[in-house]
């Protein structure tokens, strides 16, 4: 979760009080709504220095925002990484390298966490994921992930939680 924490800190420090679409504009990320085929909801690419987030056009407004937030993590994680894997290739889940399969699962999970924290920043007054869904108008998936992450922070701390909330 440290990578997610670093990405959230970067976004908050560089883009205080901005929404997802404004952050994309400021970062020079083009957001497209294109059919991609397969099971993809969204895809981040950075070809020749041009960052693009592709989102399926059939998503509703809530899903669109959640997918763009997830893909934004890939943009910021690439900026923060000392040895980034290139995002100029679509890496299939069935890729040959066990390392790449592990890396992709880990990064996708971190992107989900980033979206949950970014879209639901303060859940201290929420007792259930239903409360998060109502407060932030988020999907069940994002709300549940945010609730679980909050429990990890409160009860886990250490390497599993965001350091400033431990205590």
C-alpha positions as CSV (number, residue, x, y, z in Angstrom):
1,X,0.0,0.0,0.0
2,X,3.0,2.3,0.2
3,X,2.9,2.8,-3.6
4,X,-0.7,3.9,-3.3
5,X,0.2,6.2,-0.5
6,X,3.0,7.8,-2.5
7,X,0.7,8.3,-5.5
8,X,-2.1,9.9,-3.4
9,X,0.4,12.2,-1.8
10,X,1.7,13.2,-5.3
11,X,-1.8,13.9,-6.6
12,X,-2.8,15.9,-3.5
13,X,0.4,18.0,-3.5
14,X,0.3,18.8,-7.3
15,X,-3.5,19.0,-7.8
16,X,-5.2,20.1,-4.5
17,X,-9.0,20.2,-4.8
18,X,-9.1,19.1,-8.4
19,X,-11.5,16.5,-9.8
20,X,-10.5,13.6,-12.0
21,X,-11.1,15.3,-15.3
22,X,-9.2,18.5,-14.3
23,X,-6.3,16.4,-13.2
24,X,-6.3,14.7,-16.6
25,X,-6.3,18.1,-18.3
26,X,-3.4,19.4,-16.2
27,X,-1.4,16.2,-16.7
28,X,-1.9,16.4,-20.4
29,X,-3.7,13.0,-20.4
30,X,-6.2,12.6,-23.3
31,X,-9.3,10.7,-22.3
32,X,-11.0,8.8,-25.1
33,X,-14.1,6.7,-25.1
34,X,-13.4,3.9,-27.5
35,X,-14.4,0.3,-27.9
36,X,-11.4,-1.8,-26.9
37,X,-12.7,-5.3,-27.2
38,X,-12.2,-8.0,-24.6
39,X,-13.0,-7.5,-20.9
40,X,-11.3,-4.1,-20.5
41,X,-13.1,-1.3,-18.9
42,X,-10.2,1.1,-19.3
43,X,-6.6,1.2,-20.5
44,X,-3.7,3.6,-19.8
45,X,-1.1,4.0,-22.5
46,X,1.9,6.3,-22.8
47,X,3.3,6.2,-26.3
48,X,6.1,8.5,-27.2
49,X,5.3,10.7,-24.2
50,X,1.6,11.0,-25.1
51,X,-0.6,9.7,-22.2
52,X,-4.0,8.4,-23.1
53,X,-6.7,6.8,-21.0
54,X,-9.2,4.8,-23.1
55,X,-12.5,4.1,-21.5
56,X,-15.4,1.9,-22.8
57,X,-18.1,4.2,-24.1
58,X,-21.0,2.1,-22.6
59,X,-20.1,3.0,-19.0
60,X,-22.4,5.2,-16.9
61,X,-21.1,8.4,-15.4
62,X,-20.2,6.8,-12.1
63,X,-18.3,3.9,-13.7
64,X,-16.6,6.2,-16.1
65,X,-15.2,8.3,-13.2
66,X,-14.1,5.2,-11.3
67,X,-12.3,3.7,-14.3
68,X,-10.5,7.0,-15.1
69,X,-9.4,7.2,-11.5
70,X,-8.1,3.6,-11.6
71,X,-6.2,4.4,-14.9
72,X,-4.8,7.6,-13.3
73,X,-2.9,5.5,-10.9
74,X,-1.0,3.9,-13.7
75,X,0.0,7.4,-14.9
76,X,1.2,8.5,-11.4
77,X,2.9,5.2,-10.6
78,X,4.8,5.5,-13.8
79,X,6.0,8.9,-12.8
80,X,7.0,7.7,-9.3
81,X,8.8,4.5,-10.4
82,X,12.5,4.4,-10.6
83,X,12.5,1.5,-13.0
84,X,9.0,1.6,-14.7
85,X,7.8,-1.2,-16.9
86,X,6.8,0.4,-20.2
87,X,3.1,1.1,-20.6
88,X,3.3,1.2,-24.4
89,X,2.3,-2.5,-24.7
90,X,-0.9,-4.1,-23.7
91,X,0.2,-6.9,-21.4
92,X,-2.2,-9.8,-21.6
93,X,-2.9,-11.8,-18.5
94,X,-1.6,-14.9,-20.2
95,X,1.9,-13.3,-20.8
96,X,4.7,-15.8,-20.5
97,X,6.7,-14.2,-17.7
98,X,5.5,-15.1,-14.1
99,X,7.1,-11.8,-13.0
100,X,5.0,-9.8,-15.4
101,X,1.8,-11.7,-14.3
102,X,2.6,-10.9,-10.7
103,X,3.5,-7.3,-11.4
104,X,0.3,-6.7,-13.4
105,X,-1.9,-8.2,-10.7
106,X,-0.2,-6.2,-8.0
107,X,-0.4,-3.0,-10.0
108,X,-4.1,-3.5,-10.9
109,X,-4.9,-4.1,-7.2
110,X,-2.9,-0.9,-6.3
111,X,-4.9,1.0,-9.0
112,X,-8.2,-0.2,-7.5
113,X,-7.0,1.0,-4.0
114,X,-5.9,4.4,-5.4
115,X,-9.3,4.9,-7.0
116,X,-11.1,4.0,-3.8
117,X,-8.9,6.4,-1.7
118,X,-9.0,9.2,-4.2
119,X,-12.8,9.0,-4.8
120,X,-13.7,8.4,-1.1
121,X,-11.1,10.3,0.9
122,X,-12.8,10.5,4.3
123,X,-14.8,7.6,5.5
124,X,-14.4,8.2,9.2
125,X,-18.1,8.8,9.6
126,X,-19.1,5.7,7.6
127,X,-19.9,2.5,9.4
128,X,-20.7,0.3,6.4
129,X,-19.9,0.3,2.7
130,X,-23.5,1.3,2.1
131,X,-22.7,4.6,4.0
132,X,-19.7,5.1,1.6
133,X,-21.9,4.4,-1.4
134,X,-24.4,7.0,-0.3
135,X,-21.9,9.6,0.8
136,X,-19.7,9.6,-2.4
137,X,-22.2,8.0,-4.9
138,X,-19.8,5.2,-5.6
139,X,-20.2,1.6,-6.8
140,X,-20.4,-1.3,-4.3
141,X,-17.0,-2.5,-5.5
142,X,-15.3,0.8,-4.8
143,X,-17.1,1.3,-1.5
144,X,-16.3,-2.2,-0.2
145,X,-12.7,-1.9,-1.2
146,X,-12.5,1.5,0.6
147,X,-14.1,0.1,3.7
148,X,-11.7,-2.9,3.8
149,X,-8.7,-0.6,3.2
150,X,-9.9,1.6,6.1
151,X,-10.0,-1.4,8.4
152,X,-6.5,-2.3,7.3
153,X,-5.3,1.2,8.3
154,X,-7.1,1.2,11.6
155,X,-6.3,-2.4,12.7
156,X,-3.3,-3.3,10.5
157,X,-1.1,-0.2,10.3
158,X,2.6,-0.8,9.7
159,X,3.5,-2.0,6.2
160,X,-0.2,-2.6,5.4
161,X,-1.6,0.8,6.2
162,X,-1.1,4.4,5.3
163,X,1.4,5.6,7.9
164,X,-0.2,8.9,8.9
165,X,-3.4,7.2,10.0
166,X,-1.8,4.6,12.2
167,X,-2.1,5.2,15.8
